[in-house]
Amino acid sequence: MKALVVYPNKELLYAASTLGGEVAALVFSEGEAEAIKGRAHKIFVTSVDARAPDAVAEAVIKTAQGYDVILLPSTKNGKTVGGIVAQRLGAEFITDVLSLKAEGNVVKAERYVFGNKAVASVEVPAPAVVSVAPGRFQGEPPAVQSVVEKIEVRTAPVVKILSIEEKARGAVKLEEAEIIVSVGRGFKKKEDLQMAFELAKILGGQVGCSRPIAADLKWLPEEHWVGLSGKKVKPKLYLAIGISGQPQHIAGILDSRIIAAINSDPSAPIFQNADYGVVEDLYKIVPILIKKLASIKKV
């Protein structure tokens, strides 16, 4: 099947290559085209604003003819563009796919359902639009000869960007972290989160959090938020401290290799999903952990 990749990266290009046909990519600058040259048979370059979903969708519609699958990242912009394109093409839109393959004129994919507690197999006729969940397609896109083509989109975007304000961000890449120390409402005040940061530093990990810490209390930026509406992670170790373990949070951590939990409530739902659990006041156990691990690290 022929595939068109929008907002291309290595993972999307590799996913497209597994379908076995021509791979095209839609980029928004000459620099982006140069960066993926040799990884897509065709590279379409347009000057539309990549941040304006309706303008990007127009560019996709203009280049999509003849392609069986349109792939986008599972980002807010990617899903918005995908929805517009699917509606315009009268195509099915499969979001957050975990696997992807083609058989005849049928696109087959798997995706999580029921809060990540089950995997559904989906089959739709081509053409189809899919958004790809991050970290699911590991491989190098094959080297190919690239043809670069410039396209013009004359339709004025419906949405106009009036201003851009940078959001405070740290060097937080939870999707890539092998160890995550995650904090919840068990912490009494913001300053106490420093214990989790110290523990994460000793372990060589990152700090995550449950929804209330980022969305309600705003003790941490949203980049730390783990869960169904936050980031879905798959570390080697996920240590949940003071997190009750509601289904929305569990949905984001099910792919973790080991889940450990510290909570003073023995009936906390987190223990139903944890490989290891400690029923204890975090203010007692976390300092002990920090001291013990720090001493081991010095040896």
Disulfide bonds with the S-S distance in Angstrom:
none
